[in-house]
Amino acid sequence: MGIFWLFASLTFLGLIAYGFQIWAIRSYLSTPCDCGEGHALPRLFPPVSILKPLKGLDDNLYDNLISFCNQDYPEYEIIFSLQSHNDPAFKVARKIREKCPDRNITVIVEESNAGLNPKVNNLLPAYKASRYEYILISDSNVMVDEKYLREITSHIENPAAGHEIGLVSNMIKGVGSRSLGAVFENLHLNSFVMGSVCFLDKFLRMPCVVGKSMLMCKKDLEAIGGLKAVKNILAEDYVLGERMRKSGKKVVLSSYMVQNVNQYWGIKRFLNRHTRWGKLRWKLGGGKYIFELLGNPVFMSALPIVFWQCSKLTVTFAILTSLLKVAGDFYLGKKTGTELDNPFLYLLAPFKDLLIGIIWPVPIVSNTVVWRGNRYSIGKNSILSPYPETGFWSLRYRIMDAIKERFA
Amino acid sequence: MMLLCDFHIHTTYSDGSVELRRTIDLFGQAAFDVIAITDHVVNGDNSIGKFAQRFNLSVREDNFDEYMGHIRREAERAWDKYGMLVIPGVEISKNHLTSEKSAHLLLIDIKDFIPACWNYEKIFLEAREQDALIVACHPHYMSDGSRDTLFLWNNREKYAKYIDAWEVANRDDVFNVISLKKYPYVANSDFHKARHLYSWKTLLNCEKDTAAVKQCIKHNKGVAITLFRN
């Protein structure tokens, strides 16, 4: 019975933490978006260079990219940057440029091997080609509406804030689920990820920058070492935010939500991404990663069934916790405008949480990530190093690769 | 630049799992230039065909106009939004218990319904009459074995004269017999699920209009194939 009460208490704590996450999200949502209207002083609209690193076909890529061509903003340029002409995204980028001849769009194809982080490698040529003082780094799987640029720049140019602000990032909502993996991904983005980012920012004053949308001034970025300083770091976004904060600049989380479109994901891709992100958090946060398990009340409530007994009490407890979590996710979906097409799909949330709980220990026992086809070891602060292709420690991966190849 | 094309795509009008509109968007978002929607028209003269028709896994004569109308509307949208040419078509599917008797044919740019239970000559002549392009699909042994349709290949001496092109590659399979015979070729995905987007495709060096595309395939000059991967 002691085991049951232990996990019941932890579940209760997890539900309270989830409640705080919902509160944090609500409070951000209640902050009005500042798109330039209603200012006492006239607003400035500094020219912005949007840097778009492209690699492969993301879901909804064409619409994602074209949404940046439809910005209601006086002056900006878009730089699509790729590593190869053979990348299928090259054709999409070219088509977008043809479709929007009145926009200032550049497509750069340049192989860059400056570091181990492929996204930073892809960004470096775009950064070099950018013309304006403000740069906006934006992932290719992000879609926005026409007010986005006005809103995100309003933080930097807010007269009340002066020039204290060094980096503005956005909240992310997952949309577009058309497969089970995509449903899981979007449920997780819209509950755990969104909740954690808001919770850390609001209650712990810890900026948690997610690199899907980051606005910076070049001189501020250069002052912390520029993009080259994070070329070998996997969590380049988080580290940029941290360094910006340590340099005395403010890191702001805008209440404007960018849409991360995830449509046709498989379960494997969902698990891969969250194992990788878990490894990042373990390497960045160390012991704090343990608390993440407490933030998963569904998983906690299921543990007495495994470690004690499968009885009416334990099963009822797990089901009630799951229903509370489903209700919370459903509420957040309504609040954030990320409702799933079929409300019954929210019933899948507990299964997603169980999967997340099962992969939770993986980062503690493995420091290897496979990202965009490359295998790396990650060290403290998510510093990347190439995984050895030979030797004893790479043996298990070589065996796994051989098995996969054999049965492909 | 050559046109990126896929001429073998199924939707929920037959046994595909993605609806027509979403299928168009999937290909449009990936910057394809030309696609053909080719849902199954299954022969209703045996139990396999009757089963397919019973469970709406086939375009039928009674919903053919709706099917074509829907494709035309979506084709307009695809042209406006993506600059992508969408050509209506069907896959005549003569399914029998043995692969030796089974055959599948793409009729691209078809105008009127052609039943799959007609004999081959009648189907070919009617398709020619409608100025449709005739493509023999997955004509040889495939890696999964369950979808083999060998009739046209086994009877190629008789029927090759009617066929404008043969699939030299279908999804993950490549049929080297087509190149050995020097038949005109195309490569397609046989798209049924979103992940089938990544498969063999055709590249054409021609104008982006239906007549030029058909002509290019028939003459089989300026045709290449590519394995489209992410």
Interface residues (C-beta under 8 A of the other chain):
Chain A: G56 L57 D59 N60 L61 Y62 D63 P88 K91 V92 R94 K95 E98 K99 R178 S179 Q263 Y264 G266
Chain B: L4 R22 L26 G28 Q29 A30 A31 Y82 G83 A194 R195 L197 F228 R229 N230
